[in-house]
Structures are given as C-alpha cells and as structure tokens.
C-alpha cells in the first residue's frame, strides 16, 4: 500500500513513542471535534505520514485507536462511580476497548481487576503478568500492575538481606528504633509520592503493629485522599485494607 514511504526521513519508533505519549498524557481524543488532521498537527507530521505510521507501524486506524481510548476512559469512569468496582457496564466498555485495540493498557488492567473481583484470581494474575512481560522497562503503569500482583499474593515485598541480618544482632530497643526510623522514612516518602498504594498499606500495617492505631487511621485517611481520584489505585487500597481487617 505504501510503495513510496512518507516516513523515510523519520525515526518511526520515536514517532510512535511520541504518539502514544501524546494520547496517554494530553488525551486530545477527549475533544469533541478531534480529528486525524488535528493529531497530525500535534505531532508535527503530515496526514499521509500519520496514516502510514498508524496502519503500518502500529496496526490500527485512527478511529480504532482513539475509540479504544475513549471506551477505556468511559469504563474507568463507571468503575470510579461505583467505588472502584468493575460493574457489568464498565466491563462492557473495557471489552469494547480490547476489541478495538488488544494492547489497550487501561482496559487490560481493569479486566484483570474484574477477574479478581469475580473470584478468578488465576485469570487476573495472567492478565497482569502478560502486561508486565510485554511492557517497556520504563512504562509508567508498571508499578500499578505490580501493586495489583502484590494484592493478589503473587509478589511479596521484603526487606533487604542486609537489613534482616543487622536486625538479628540488635537489642529489642535498637530494633524498635530501626523499625520506627524505617516507618518515618516511608511516611516522608509517601508525602512526595502519594500514588504508591503498597507503600500506604505498609505504613498502615506498620503503625498497627507498633500499636499506634491513631496514626494508622490518619495514614488510612491520607491514603484515601491521595488516590481518591484514581479508581484503579482506590480499588487496590480498599482490597488491601480489607486484608488488614479494616473497612475498605
């Protein structure tokens, strides 16, 4: 179809990366009059170049790609309105997104959440492991999927061997001091990175172990405030709180 390529002077891998970053971060497809011409303008390429990039290098038409993103967004909004639960209506939108683009990240992630909620843990784990296996090392959503696997009991965060060895030789007082120092550092880090659901759960758990239930409740409230606008992370937080015997 493209005997005379329009992309001979362009790094197609770099352009494809710019396209995905633009769609994921700036979300121009949410504009009611968003067109292929507008997308080409944003990428500073011609419509012919964009068309070749989509059809040959990404394997999706403009409408397939943008409609998949819209369906995934709608599914997330429905789930958020339902307290993080992937309802039948939300799942329908995620299924539509996958039908248009089998690699749509948000839809794949939430279909894993839906499987876990339905009691199909193995299916959920497979979805998330497959996502990680095919993801770039710097994919911004990798931590979210890894957190989901932690919640499913597949991946367990642990202390370093050096920390464990040092703790064995300490007195009880020194050991408690070390633990409180770790907890304080974790609390400080979460002030800068409030999206770390597993970090919040570790902090709540640590305060409970230390018998500081007031601090645990305060951390719980801070966690909900930090992730309250993200349906996926809110669901992970609620699931983790239930596992700690707290109201999710």
DAZI-V62871 format. One record per residue. N is the residue number from 0. PSI is psi in radians with two decimals (NA if undefined). NEAR is the number of other C-alpha atoms within 12 Angstrom. Layout:
N,PSI,NEAR ; N,PSI,NEAR
//
This chain:
0,-0.61,9 ; 1,1.24,15 ; 2,-0.62,9 ; 3,1.69,10 ; 4,2.47,18 ; 5,0.01,21 ; 6,0.31,26 ; 7,-0.50,13 ; 8,0.25,11 ; 9,2.43,18 ; 10,1.78,15 ; 11,-0.60,23 ; 12,-0.74,16 ; 13,-0.69,16 ; 14,-0.72,26 ; 15,-0.71,28 ; 16,-0.72,21 ; 17,-0.66,23 ; 18,-0.85,32 ; 19,-0.74,28 ; 20,-0.75,18 ; 21,-0.82,21 ; 22,-0.70,29 ; 23,-0.68,26 ; 24,-0.77,15 ; 25,-0.37,15 ; 26,0.91,21 ; 27,-0.35,26 ; 28,-0.20,30 ; 29,-0.24,22 ; 30,2.33,14 ; 31,-0.49,11 ; 32,0.48,11 ; 33,2.27,21 ; 34,2.94,21 ; 35,-0.65,26 ; 36,-0.73,19 ; 37,-0.71,20 ; 38,-0.71,34 ; 39,-0.70,27 ; 40,-0.77,19 ; 41,-0.57,24 ; 42,-0.13,25 ; 43,0.81,18 ; 44,2.96,26 ; 45,2.86,20 ; 46,-0.59,23 ; 47,-0.74,22 ; 48,-0.73,31 ; 49,-0.76,36 ; 50,-0.74,29 ; 51,-0.71,30 ; 52,-0.82,35 ; 53,-0.85,30 ; 54,-0.68,21 ; 55,-0.78,22 ; 56,-0.43,23 ; 57,-0.47,24 ; 58,0.39,20 ; 59,2.55,25 ; 60,2.91,21 ; 61,-0.80,30 ; 62,-0.68,23 ; 63,-0.79,26 ; 64,-0.86,34 ; 65,-0.65,33 ; 66,-0.58,29 ; 67,-0.73,35 ; 68,-0.70,38 ; 69,-0.74,33 ; 70,-0.73,35 ; 71,-0.71,40 ; 72,-0.73,33 ; 73,-0.72,30 ; 74,-0.73,38 ; 75,-0.70,41 ; 76,-0.70,29 ; 77,-0.74,27 ; 78,-0.72,35 ; 79,-0.70,25 ; 80,-0.31,22 ; 81,0.39,19 ; 82,0.48,26 ; 83,-0.04,31 ; 84,2.31,34 ; 85,1.68,36 ; 86,3.04,27 ; 87,-0.69,20 ; 88,-0.72,22 ; 89,-0.78,33 ; 90,-0.65,34 ; 91,-0.75,24 ; 92,-0.69,33 ; 93,-0.67,41 ; 94,-0.68,31 ; 95,-0.72,28 ; 96,-0.76,35 ; 97,-0.61,29 ; 98,-0.59,22 ; 99,-0.65,26 ; 100,1.73,29 ; 101,-0.28,26 ; 102,0.18,29 ; 103,2.01,34 ; 104,-0.88,35 ; 105,-0.77,42 ; 106,-0.73,40 ; 107,-0.79,41 ; 108,-0.85,47 ; 109,-0.50,48 ; 110,-0.53,43 ; 111,-0.73,38 ; 112,-0.74,45 ; 113,-0.73,37 ; 114,-0.74,26 ; 115,-0.71,29 ; 116,-0.51,24 ; 117,0.05,18 ; 118,0.18,14 ; 119,1.19,17 ; 120,-0.76,23 ; 121,-0.68,21 ; 122,-0.72,23 ; 123,-0.80,30 ; 124,-0.71,34 ; 125,-0.76,25 ; 126,-0.84,32 ; 127,-0.68,40 ; 128,-0.68,26 ; 129,-0.65,21 ; 130,-0.80,33 ; 131,-0.64,28 ; 132,-0.54,16 ; 133,0.04,15 ; 134,2.56,20 ; 135,2.66,12 ; 136,-0.50,12 ; 137,0.30,10 ; 138,2.20,20 ; 139,-0.32,18 ; 140,-0.03,25 ; 141,-0.80,25 ; 142,-0.63,25 ; 143,-0.76,34 ; 144,-0.68,40 ; 145,-0.66,33 ; 146,-0.67,38 ; 147,-0.69,42 ; 148,-0.62,35 ; 149,-0.81,28 ; 150,-0.52,35 ; 151,-0.04,31 ; 152,0.30,19 ; 153,-0.68,19 ; 154,2.21,17 ; 155,2.01,15 ; 156,2.51,16 ; 157,2.80,12 ; 158,2.69,14 ; 159,2.74,10 ; 160,-0.64,10 ; 161,-0.71,11 ; 162,-0.76,16 ; 163,-0.77,15 ; 164,-0.72,12 ; 165,-0.68,16 ; 166,-0.56,20 ; 167,-0.51,15 ; 168,0.06,13 ; 169,2.71,16 ; 170,2.90,12 ; 171,-0.69,12 ; 172,-0.79,12 ; 173,-0.64,15 ; 174,-0.75,19 ; 175,-0.66,18 ; 176,-0.74,16 ; 177,-0.77,20 ; 178,-0.78,25 ; 179,-0.61,21 ; 180,-0.73,16 ; 181,-0.73,21 ; 182,-0.73,30 ; 183,-0.70,22 ; 184,-0.68,17 ; 185,-0.77,27 ; 186,-0.70,30 ; 187,-0.73,17 ; 188,-0.66,17 ; 189,-0.37,27 ; 190,-0.51,20 ; 191,-0.48,13 ; 192,1.41,18 ; 193,-0.07,31 ; 194,-0.08,32 ; 195,1.56,35 ; 196,-0.79,41 ; 197,-0.62,39 ; 198,-0.76,39 ; 199,-0.74,42 ; 200,-0.66,44 ; 201,-0.67,36 ; 202,-0.81,42 ; 203,-0.80,40 ; 204,-0.72,29 ; 205,-0.77,29 ; 206,-0.64,28 ; 207,-0.72,24 ; 208,-0.64,18 ; 209,-0.05,18 ; 210,0.29,14 ; 211,1.28,18 ; 212,-0.57,18 ; 213,-0.74,14 ; 214,-0.61,23 ; 215,-0.77,28 ; 216,-0.66,24 ; 217,-0.71,19 ; 218,-0.67,35 ; 219,-0.79,39 ; 220,-0.72,25 ; 221,-0.70,27 ; 222,-0.79,38 ; 223,-0.65,31 ; 224,-0.65,20 ; 225,-0.64,25 ; 226,0.13,29 ; 227,-0.44,25 ; 228,0.08,21 ; 229,1.83,29 ; 230,-0.66,35 ; 231,-0.85,43 ; 232,-0.60,42 ; 233,-0.70,40 ; 234,-0.75,40 ; 235,-0.75,43 ; 236,-0.82,44 ; 237,-0.73,32 ; 238,-0.72,32 ; 239,-0.66,33 ; 240,-0.67,31 ; 241,-0.66,18 ; 242,-0.37,20 ; 243,0.03,23 ; 244,0.34,14 ; 245,2.77,19 ; 246,2.02,15 ; 247,NA,22
//
